[in-house]
């Protein structure tokens, strides 16, 4: 069974280089070998390895110079780099770590230590790449969600604020990473279904008629449908579909009541309401943060889960500090 990873072994000692190659290949890795940094760089062009294992003292280009060349290339900067050092060469170890190398191995290296170190660094590299991918994905989702919200100039930044308030409340509840990830995604995507709501409905300055209100109430359903076949976003679906449900069962789209409403959606409902109340919309004037806070407290046990409202109340001073100063009354658009 192959590990599906390519290791670049760079050492001018033929016997050691061959020995490392045999050990790694026996464990299922693909191996490219080079006698110094110059040859390794040539082989890496177009075919970068997943990890580099390099001696320090080599003719032509030593390990330190090779490392600096690798890190100077943006496309190679994330490749894990392990130095091979001579037994007792403490200065080499310190210098390699000072340059930013991920690890070092002292020659002669045992098979167990070699494989354990290589696997560990590859696993860590995959974790970092996954985290970077997820960060980029999240940034893209925020951009998409804000693009939807920016059809109305008065909701600019809504997504980030709802996410921020939600994460703050969740931490007060003691929620761990297993819940924080879907909460973050769901708070970003909660209104994505509005992409299919007509502009004249979204921006209507007065009350919606029955047909328009029916259309607006479909945006949670539409949003959930949009993401249901995307594995990475599956955990966000309950928030997207149910963030407009009410604790008393008078919400939409499914009229769920109390604990039948997914807990993550109950939390986002509070954050979403807070932001909606404190920013002027085409159909309503903004409330002051204090008045919005009072409205949420008043509706505890009616619109909102009392336990989540209690957690919200405990972190209200911190949330209030991060909120905007409301515009003057005469700037409201009714």
ABEGO torsion letter per residue (X at the ends): XBAGBBBBBBBABAAAAAAAAAAAAAAGBBBBBBABAAAAAAAABGBBBABBBBBABBBGBBAAAAAAAAAABAAAAABBBBBBBBBGBAAAAAAAAAAGBABBBBOBBBAAAAAAAAAAAAAAAAAAAAAAAAAAAAAAAAAAAAAAAAABAAABGAAAAAAAAAAAAAAAAGBBAAAAAAAAAAAAAAAAAAAABBAAAAABABBBBAAAAAAAAAAAAAAAAAAAABAAAAAAAAAAAAAABBAAGABOAAGBBEAABBAAAAAAAAAAAAAAAABBBAABBBBBAAAAAAAAAAABGAABBAAAAAAAAAAAAAAAAABBBBBBAAABBX
